[in-house]
Amino acid sequence: MTTQLALFLVNNLISLFATALMLRFMLHWVRAPFSNPLGHMLRTLTDWLVLPLRRLLPAGRGDLGLLLVVWLLLVGKVWITGLLTIPVYTPLALVAIGVFGVLELWVQVLWVAIVAMAILSWVAPRNDIMPMLQMLCDPLLAPIRRILPATGGLDLSPLVALLLGQALLTIVLPTLEHNLLRTLL
């Protein structure tokens, strides 16, 4: 029971913090303002790590230091989980698992942002968070909107993006990760 509790805490705490850092990275990438409640919450949760990190690795357009920390957190989570459950991974396998973890987390954050944006567009379109979500999702949704035919005012691009994201999360990335890990182990 102690091992299960430790696994639960490690997986959830590291996953939540990695998600906050990934969201901060993605919002920094699209140059979204952090002057709303979500931005303020992200700064409060992550500034203790981000500000010293930026002294070592200054942030340009893409804050690669943040992405490196997300990768390290995900590799650390797998390593700690492995210590508690006895699977042994080679260092190269841990690197690959971390890369796929970052890709999966990026898709998951976008997926949740698209769902949140779609819901808010119906119930509270003037919400303070809506512009930030639009800045985050529009680089993905704009190309889909150009391809889809006009549907009389109903935007189907979020639905297509969610289906693509689900395919990436359930089929493409796990298959690629499994095949790569099979060759590395």
N, C-alpha and C positions, 0 to 999 in steps of 0.2 A: 504494500500500500504506500509506503514511503517513496518508493521508486516511481510509482504512478503519479503521486502528487508532485514530485520533483519534475517529472516529464511534463505534466500539465502546466506547471508554473513556467518552466524554461520555454516551452513551445509558445505559450500565449504571450508572455511578457516580451520575449524577443521579437515575435511576429508583430505585435502591436507597435513596438518602437521602430522596427524596420519599416513598417507601413507608414508611420508618421514621417520618417526620414525620406522615404520614397516619394510621398506626396509633396513634401517640401522641395525635393529635387525637381519634380515634374512642374510644380508651380513656378519655381525659379527659372526653369527652362523656357516656359512660355511668357515669362516676365509678368506674371500676375501680381496685382497689388496684395499686400498682406495686411490691408487696413480694414478687414472685416473679421467677424468672430472666428471663422475657421483659420484664417491667417494668424490671428492673435494666439489661438490655441496651439497651433503648430510651433510658433516662436517660443511660447512658454515651455512647451514640452522638450524642445530640441536645442534651444540656444546654448545651454550649458555645454553641449558637445560641438555644435556648429561654429560658434565664435572662436574657440581656440583652434579648431581644425582649419578655419580660413586663414589663420595666421601662418600655418604651415603650408597649406595648399590654397592660394587665393582663388576665389570663384570668378570665372569668366561668364560667358553665356550659359554654359553647362557646368554645374557645380560637381565636378568629377570626384572631389573629395567625399562628398555625401554618398555618391554611388559606391565608392570604395568601402565606406563604412557599412552601407547596407549589405554589400557582398560579404564583408567580414562577419557581420552579425548572422547572416544566413549560414555561412560556413561554420561558424561557432555553434549555432543551434544544432546543426547536423552532427558535429563532432561531439558535443555534450550529450546529445541523444544517443549517439553510438556508444559513448562510455557507459551510459546507464542501461543500455539494452544489449551490448556486446557486439554489434556489427563493426567490422574493421574496414575502413576505407583507406585507399592509398592517397597520398597528397594530391596527385593529379585528379583522382576521382572527386575529392573534396572541392577542388577548383571548379570542375565541371558542374557539380551539384550547386555550387554557389552561383555560377553564371546562369544556370537554368532557373534557380530560385529568384534571381533578380528579374529575369524576363517574365516569369510567372507573376511576380508581385507587381510589375509594371502593368501587365494586362489586367490583373485583378483590380488595381486602383482605378484604371481607366473604366473598367466595367462598372464598378460601383459609382463612379462619377457620372457616367452616362445614365444609369438608373436614377440617381438622385436628381440629375438635371431634368430628365423626362417627368418625374413625379412633381418636382417644383414648378415646371412649366405649366402644369395643369392646376395645381392647388395654390401656389404662391409665386407667380412669375416675377414679382418685384422684390423678392427676397434678397438680402445683402450678399448671400453666397452665390447667387445665380451668375453674375458676371465672371466670377472666378471659375465656376464650373464650365461656362461657355468657352473661356480662354483655354481651359485644359482639354476640352473635348472637340472643339472646332477643327483643330489640325487633322483629326481623324475623320470627323463627320463631313467636312467640306468636300473631299474627293468622292465620297459615297454619294453625296447630294448631287454632284455633277453627273454621275453615272445613272442614278435612278430617274425614272420618268416622273414628271409632275403629277401629283395625286390630289390636286384640289385643296391645298392648304394643310394637308396632313403630312408631316415629315416622317418618313419611314427610315431615314438614315440611322437613328439610334437602334432600331430593331435589327437592321443589317449588321451594324457594328457589334451589337450584343451577341448575335449568332456567330459572327467571325471570332469574337473573343472566346466564346464558349468552345468553339472548335479548337482554337489554339490551346486552351487550358485543359481540355479533356482528351484530345486526340494528338495534335501535332507535337506540342512540347513534351508530353510524357513519352511519346514514341521515340522522339529524337534523343531524349535523356536516357531512356532505357537502352537504346542501341549503342549510344556512346559509352555508357557505364559498363555494358557487357564487354566492350573491347578493352576498357581500362582496368577492369578487375580481374 
